[in-house]
């Protein structure tokens, strides 16, 4: 039975961290090393982690200055002893058989990596969305050319994306160590996970996708996916430019589709500002977005291949700089 490392970056989650840790301690798969990386928490999170580390030999805690999620994961990787590693966010929780299912996928199919789906839960733990993938096995060049391609985003004519988050994925530490794979900072890119995946899946040879949703991904007002992101436009453009240099031409349309998914989120942030900003300020923010050179370039290219009507309308509005229409759509919650 291989040792499995679970890395949990922790930052100001005193309300959820106990439930998270307890869900890991209660796993049916027992040969675990749980590394809690306290990323400079200013609430009681660090103290709670310390108490668990003092009580359970399987739990270790590292306290460090605040540098963000990606660097916290790197800190855990540097001291990991497991043959395989997975990541759990500290406001999420796992079903009791999460690790057992991932390990089974690796063992039964002789894989170096296993990917599962997830349930999205509310702040109080209620399930409001389930992402469950069809079971599949990817080998050889298909790992990067087919599986990783779907992590970039859906194809222009269908919904076939696989979420590129690193939680609910079990990775080979041999691959990580051999190729010195590390996370960048999410303070530079809007998503550090896709950068990680773009490196890791170059070297992965056998990946099992399982039809499991044993990971519970909690959406909270303070979570990274929900809170307002400063300089989001700049970050999605930086990410796009970075990924364009990492991928082959056959994957670009998927990347462009995901770019507009991120751009919708960027525009949607302005909806939360309607009560805080004047109409002219919000219009200026929209104007800045549609006048961005990268936005205009991607819109011009992607418009040519879109087949879905709603996507096409949105991209046309952005490309043609229809600021007032976009403002109305934001205000009524359509975007």
C-alpha positions in Angstrom: 0.0 0.0 0.0 1.7 3.2 -1.2 2.1 6.2 0.9 -0.1 9.1 -0.4 0.6 12.7 0.4 -2.2 15.2 0.7 -1.2 18.9 0.6 -3.5 21.4 2.1 -2.7 25.1 1.7 -4.3 27.0 4.6 -5.1 30.7 4.8 -7.7 32.3 7.1 -10.2 29.4 7.0 -10.9 28.8 10.7 -14.6 28.3 9.9 -13.9 25.4 7.6 -10.5 23.9 8.3 -11.7 21.4 11.0 -14.2 19.9 8.7 -11.6 19.7 6.0 -9.0 18.0 8.1 -11.5 15.6 9.7 -12.6 14.5 6.3 -9.0 13.6 5.5 -8.4 11.8 8.7 -11.5 9.7 8.1 -10.4 8.4 4.7 -10.9 4.7 4.2 -7.3 4.6 2.7 -5.1 4.9 5.7 -1.5 5.2 4.5 -1.6 8.9 4.3 0.7 11.9 5.0 -1.3 15.1 5.5 0.7 18.3 5.1 -1.0 21.5 6.2 0.8 24.6 4.9 -0.2 27.6 6.9 0.3 30.4 4.5 0.6 33.2 7.1 -2.9 33.0 8.4 -4.0 35.8 10.7 -6.9 34.0 12.3 -6.9 30.8 14.3 -6.2 28.5 11.3 -2.5 28.1 12.1 -3.3 27.2 15.7 -5.9 24.6 14.7 -3.4 23.0 12.3 -0.8 22.9 15.1 -3.2 21.1 17.4 -4.0 18.5 14.8 -0.3 18.0 14.1 0.4 17.5 17.8 -2.4 14.9 18.0 -2.0 12.8 14.9 1.3 11.5 13.6 -0.1 11.5 10.0 -0.5 15.2 10.1 2.3 17.7 9.7 2.1 21.5 9.7 4.4 24.1 8.1 4.0 27.8 9.0 5.3 30.2 6.4 4.9 33.9 5.4 2.0 34.6 3.1 2.9 34.1 -0.6 -0.2 32.7 -2.1 -1.7 29.3 -3.0 0.8 28.2 -5.6 3.8 28.8 -3.4 2.1 27.1 -0.5 1.7 24.0 -2.6 5.4 24.1 -3.6 6.3 24.2 0.1 4.3 21.0 0.7 5.8 19.3 -2.3 9.3 20.0 -1.1 8.8 17.9 2.0 6.4 15.3 0.6 7.3 11.6 1.1 4.4 9.9 -0.7 4.7 8.1 -4.0 1.7 10.0 -5.2 0.3 13.4 -4.1 -3.0 15.1 -4.3 -4.1 18.6 -3.2 -7.1 19.7 -1.2 -8.2 23.3 -0.6 -8.7 24.1 3.0 -12.3 25.2 2.7 -13.3 22.0 0.9 -13.9 18.5 2.1 -13.6 15.0 0.9 -15.9 12.0 0.9 -14.4 9.1 3.0 -13.5 7.1 -0.1 -11.9 10.0 -2.1 -8.3 8.8 -1.8 -9.3 5.1 -2.2 -11.0 5.8 -5.5 -8.1 7.7 -6.9 -5.6 5.1 -5.8 -7.8 2.3 -7.3 -7.8 4.1 -10.6 -4.0 4.2 -10.6 -3.4 0.6 -9.4 -6.1 -1.1 -11.5 -5.0 0.6 -14.7 -1.3 0.9 -14.0 -1.4 4.6 -14.3 0.8 7.5 -13.1 -2.2 9.8 -12.7 -5.9 9.6 -11.8 -8.6 12.3 -12.3 -12.0 12.5 -10.7 -15.0 14.8 -10.8 -16.5 16.9 -8.0 -19.5 18.3 -6.3 -19.8 22.0 -5.8 -21.3 22.8 -2.4 -22.6 26.0 -0.8 -21.2 27.6 2.3 -23.5 25.4 4.5 -22.5 22.2 2.6 -25.5 21.8 0.4 -24.7 20.3 -3.1 -25.7 22.7 -5.9 -23.8 21.2 -8.9 -22.2 17.9 -9.8 -19.3 17.5 -12.4 -18.9 13.8 -13.2 -16.8 12.6 -16.1 -17.2 9.5 -18.1 -14.6 6.9 -17.2 -11.7 6.9 -19.7 -8.1 5.9 -20.1 -5.6 8.1 -21.9 -2.2 6.7 -22.9 0.9 7.9 -24.7 0.6 11.1 -26.8 -3.2 11.1 -26.2 -2.5 12.3 -22.6 -1.2 15.7 -23.9 -2.9 15.9 -27.3 -6.4 14.9 -26.2 -6.8 15.0 -22.4 -4.7 18.1 -21.7 -6.4 19.8 -24.7 -9.7 19.4 -22.9 -8.3 21.0 -19.8 -7.6 24.2 -21.8 -11.3 24.5 -22.5 -14.1 23.1 -24.6 -14.0 22.9 -28.3 -15.8 25.8 -30.2 -18.7 23.5 -31.2 -19.3 21.5 -28.0 -18.9 21.3 -24.2 -16.2 18.7 -23.5 -13.9 20.5 -21.1 -12.3 18.7 -18.1 -11.7 21.1 -15.2 -8.0 21.8 -15.0 -8.0 22.2 -11.2 -5.3 20.2 -9.3 -7.6 19.1 -6.6 -9.3 15.6 -7.0 -6.3 14.6 -9.1 -3.6 12.2 -7.9 -0.2 12.9 -9.4 3.0 10.9 -9.5 5.8 12.4 -7.3 8.3 10.6 -9.5 7.3 12.8 -12.5 7.1 15.9 -10.3 10.6 15.4 -8.9 12.3 14.2 -12.1 11.1 17.2 -14.1 11.2 19.7 -11.2 7.5 20.8 -11.8 6.4 23.7 -9.6 3.5 26.0 -9.3 3.8 29.7 -10.4 2.1 32.4 -8.3 -1.6 33.0 -8.8 -0.8 36.6 -8.2 0.8 36.7 -11.6 -1.6 34.4 -13.5 -5.4 34.1 -13.1 -4.9 30.3 -12.9 -1.7 28.7 -11.6 -3.3 25.3 -12.1 -3.3 25.3 -15.9 0.4 26.3 -16.0 1.2 23.3 -13.7 -0.9 21.0 -15.9 0.8 22.2 -19.1 4.1 21.0 -17.7 2.9 17.8 -15.9 1.0 16.3 -18.7 3.9 16.5 -21.1 5.5 13.7 -19.1 2.5 11.7 -17.9 2.1 8.4 -19.9 -1.1 6.8 -18.5 -4.0 8.8 -17.0 -7.3 7.3 -15.7 -10.4 9.5 -15.5 -12.9 8.0 -13.1 -16.6 8.6 -12.8 -16.3 9.8 -9.2 -17.4 13.0 -7.5 -16.1 12.4 -4.1 -14.5 15.8 -3.8 -16.6 18.6 -2.3 -15.6 22.0 -3.7 -17.1 24.7 -1.5 -18.1 28.1 -2.8 -17.9 30.8 -0.1 -18.0 34.6 -0.3 -14.3 34.7 0.5 -13.1 31.9 -1.7 -10.6 32.6 -4.5 -13.2 32.0 -7.1 -15.8 34.4 -5.7 -13.9 37.4 -4.4 -13.1 40.4 -6.5 -9.9 40.1 -8.4 -7.8 43.2 -8.9 -6.2 43.5 -12.3 -8.2 40.6 -13.6 -8.1 41.8 -17.2 -4.3 42.0 -17.1 -4.0 38.6 -15.6 -6.2 36.8 -18.1 -4.2 38.5 -20.9 -0.9 37.5 -19.3 -2.2 33.9 -18.9 -3.3 33.8 -22.6 0.0 35.0 -23.8 1.9 32.5 -21.6 -0.2 29.6 -22.8 0.0 30.5 -26.5 3.7 30.0 -26.2 3.2 26.6 -24.5 0.7 24.9 -26.8 0.5 23.8 -30.5 -1.8 25.4 -33.0 -4.4 22.7 -32.8 -5.2 23.6 -29.2 -5.5 27.4 -29.7 -9.3 27.5 -30.3 -9.9 25.8 -27.0 -7.7 28.3 -25.3 -9.5 31.2 -27.0 -12.9 29.8 -25.9 -11.6 29.7 -22.3 -10.3 33.2 -22.7 -13.8 34.4 -23.3 -15.1 32.4 -20.3 -12.6 34.3 -18.2 -13.5 37.6 -19.9 -17.2 37.0 -18.9 -16.1 36.6 -15.3 -14.1 39.8 -15.7 -17.2 41.7 -16.9 -19.4 40.0 -14.4 -17.3 41.5 -11.6 -18.6 44.9 -12.6 -22.1 43.7 -11.7 -21.0 43.6 -8.1 -19.7 47.2 -8.4 -23.0 48.6 -9.7 -24.0 49.8 -6.2 -20.4 51.1 -5.5 -19.6 52.8 -8.8 -21.3 55.3 -10.9 -22.6 54.3 -14.4 -19.9 56.3 -16.0 -17.2 54.5 -14.0 -18.6 51.1 -14.9 -18.8 52.1 -18.6 -15.2 53.2 -18.5 -14.2 49.8 -17.1 -16.1 48.0 -19.9 -14.5 50.4 -22.4 -11.0 49.5 -21.0 -11.8 45.8 -21.5 -13.1 46.0 -25.1 -10.3 48.3 -26.2 -7.6 46.0 -24.9 -5.4 44.8 -27.7 -5.3 41.2 -26.7 -9.1 41.1 -26.2 -9.6 42.5 -29.7 -7.1 40.1 -31.3 -8.6 37.0 -29.7 -12.2 38.2 -30.5 -11.3 38.7 -34.2 -9.7 35.2 -34.5 -12.2 33.3 -32.4 -15.3 34.8 -34.1 -14.4 32.9 -37.3 -14.8 29.5 -35.7 -17.7 29.9 -33.2 -20.7 27.7 -34.0 -22.8 28.3 -30.9 -25.1 31.3 -31.2 -24.8 32.8 -27.7 -21.0 32.6 -27.8 -21.0 34.3 -31.2 -23.2 37.2 -30.1 -21.1 37.8 -27.0 -17.8 37.8 -28.9 -19.3 40.1 -31.6 -20.4 42.6 -28.9 -16.9 42.6 -27.5 -15.2 42.8 -30.8 -17.4 45.6 -32.1 -17.0 47.4 -28.7 -20.7 47.6 -28.0 -20.1 49.1 -24.5 -23.7 50.2 -23.7 -25.2 46.9 -24.7 -22.6 45.0 -22.6 -23.4 47.4 -19.7 -27.1 46.6 -19.9 -26.4 42.8 -20.1 -24.2 43.1 -17.0 -26.8 45.1 -15.2 -29.6 42.6 -15.8 -27.3 39.6 -15.0 -27.2 38.1 -18.5 -23.4 38.1 -18.6 
